[in-house]
Amino acid sequence: MIKFIIHVLKRFAWFKRLNAKVTYELLAKKIPATDWHFMNYGYVPNPSEAPLDLPNDSTIQRYPLQMYHYLGAKVPMEGKAVLEVGSGRGGGAKHLASHFKPASYVGLDLAQSAVDLANSMHQLPNLKFIQGSAEAIPLPDSSVDIVVNVESCHAYGSVTKFLSEVKRVLRPGGYFLMVDFRNQANVENMETLQQQLKDSGMRLLEEENISANVIRSIEEEDNTKQERIRKLVPEKWQKLFAEFAGVVGSKFYLTLKDGSRKYYRFVLQKPVM
Ligand SMILES: C[S@@+](CC[C@H](N)C(=O)[O-])C[C@H]1O[C@@H](n2cnc3c(N)ncnc32)[C@H](O)[C@@H]1O
């Protein structure tokens, strides 16, 4: 019954905003673990993508980091002004800011507790995290070269408003890099997102269904993820959290596998004129 009520409420923009705010404020407050840096389902690269050499260190969350790495690799980032919307615990921002050397990288997130945690965990001269909403980005017009958005916009009240904000803050010729999933049973399914992107006034350069890459990531990361849940999450919350984290056998994993959920990667560009 509760699940059904939440399912219905999620059709309302105000509820989606409230749900995102409460969930992510709580997550960072209740689990401030400094060795947990990501909240995406991870990515296994295509054979055509150059392998990423990472130190053999079990604390590195290889798969979620790869989600960022192969998205960031889509456009030249060195010396650019980058904004990430929905930066969460900041691990992706830290990787892109150090690996691709943008002039500046700002991570924006709705949850103040996630912003505080990210600022305390990741310190680089070109990196900072600020609080704010994707639907009212607190930056001037045409001030950013690249906007990055990883597994976040499914939670926004209005994706259309978010896309108009992305277009507003991007300089002409600037890029929008995005990955996210959609449940095909919802009104806001992947076709809706594709139409919203088409209507955004930005030019679609690349679009790829990466569901299979994410499924492989969930499978390959499962043991490590389950171990992390046992270590970090109080026992009574572990089952619920495992669903949220998308372990093998969770609803997220099963729906991605049977095609009723899709996960895509997009590259768009703001027109020069
Ligand atoms: C699934 S997490 C992904 C975090 C991060 N991108 C990663 O991959 O580790 C989604 C993030 O989006 C943020 N978020 C949700 N709604 C938002 C909004 N309207 N504006 C900015 N951030 C938002 C949440 O607070 C959360 O940190």
Ligand as a Chemical Component Dictionary entry (heavy atoms), coordinates in Angstrom:
data_LIG
# 
_chem_comp.id                   LIG 
_chem_comp.type                 NON-POLYMER 
_chem_comp.pdbx_formal_charge   0 
_chem_comp.three_letter_code    LIG 
# 
loop_
_chem_comp_atom.comp_id 
_chem_comp_atom.atom_id 
_chem_comp_atom.alt_atom_id 
_chem_comp_atom.type_symbol 
_chem_comp_atom.charge 
_chem_comp_atom.model_Cartn_x 
_chem_comp_atom.model_Cartn_y 
_chem_comp_atom.model_Cartn_z 
_chem_comp_atom.pdbx_ordinal 
LIG C1  C1  C 0  21.979 8.946  -7.262 1  
LIG S1  S1  S 1  22.779 10.339 -6.578 2  
LIG C2  C2  C 0  24.176 10.486 -7.702 3  
LIG C3  C3  C 0  25.297 11.290 -7.100 4  
LIG C4  C4  C 0  26.542 11.409 -7.964 5  
LIG N1  N1  N 0  26.231 11.978 -9.244 6  
LIG C5  C5  C 0  27.209 10.061 -8.144 7  
LIG O1  O1  O 0  27.101 9.498  -9.237 8  
LIG O2  O2  O -1 27.832 9.586  -7.208 9  
LIG C6  C6  C 0  21.753 11.737 -7.090 10 
LIG C7  C7  C 0  22.229 13.077 -6.551 11 
LIG O3  O3  O 0  21.441 14.098 -7.157 12 
LIG C8  C8  C 0  21.168 15.079 -6.164 13 
LIG N2  N2  N 0  19.940 15.830 -6.533 14 
LIG C9  C9  C 0  18.663 15.382 -6.562 15 
LIG N3  N3  N 0  17.815 16.369 -6.936 16 
LIG C10 C10 C 0  18.584 17.460 -7.158 17 
LIG C11 C11 C 0  18.317 18.795 -7.577 18 
LIG N4  N4  N 0  17.061 19.199 -7.855 19 
LIG N5  N5  N 0  19.335 19.658 -7.710 20 
LIG C12 C12 C 0  20.616 19.266 -7.447 21 
LIG N6  N6  N 0  20.942 18.023 -7.040 22 
LIG C13 C13 C 0  19.948 17.124 -6.892 23 
LIG C14 C14 C 0  20.976 14.277 -4.896 24 
LIG O4  O4  O 0  21.087 15.076 -3.731 25 
LIG C15 C15 C 0  22.075 13.223 -5.047 26 
LIG O5  O5  O 0  23.277 13.656 -4.471 27 
# 
loop_
_chem_comp_bond.comp_id 
_chem_comp_bond.atom_id_1 
_chem_comp_bond.atom_id_2 
_chem_comp_bond.value_order 
_chem_comp_bond.pdbx_ordinal 
LIG C1  S1  SING 1  
LIG S1  C2  SING 2  
LIG S1  C6  SING 3  
LIG C2  C3  SING 4  
LIG C3  C4  SING 5  
LIG C4  N1  SING 6  
LIG C4  C5  SING 7  
LIG C5  O1  DOUB 8  
LIG C5  O2  SING 9  
LIG C6  C7  SING 10 
LIG C7  O3  SING 11 
LIG C7  C15 SING 12 
LIG O3  C8  SING 13 
LIG C8  N2  SING 14 
LIG C8  C14 SING 15 
LIG N2  C9  SING 16 
LIG N2  C13 SING 17 
LIG C9  N3  DOUB 18 
LIG N3  C10 SING 19 
LIG C10 C11 SING 20 
LIG C10 C13 DOUB 21 
LIG C11 N4  SING 22 
LIG C11 N5  DOUB 23 
LIG N5  C12 SING 24 
LIG C12 N6  DOUB 25 
LIG N6  C13 SING 26 
LIG C14 O4  SING 27 
LIG C14 C15 SING 28 
LIG C15 O5  SING 29 
# 
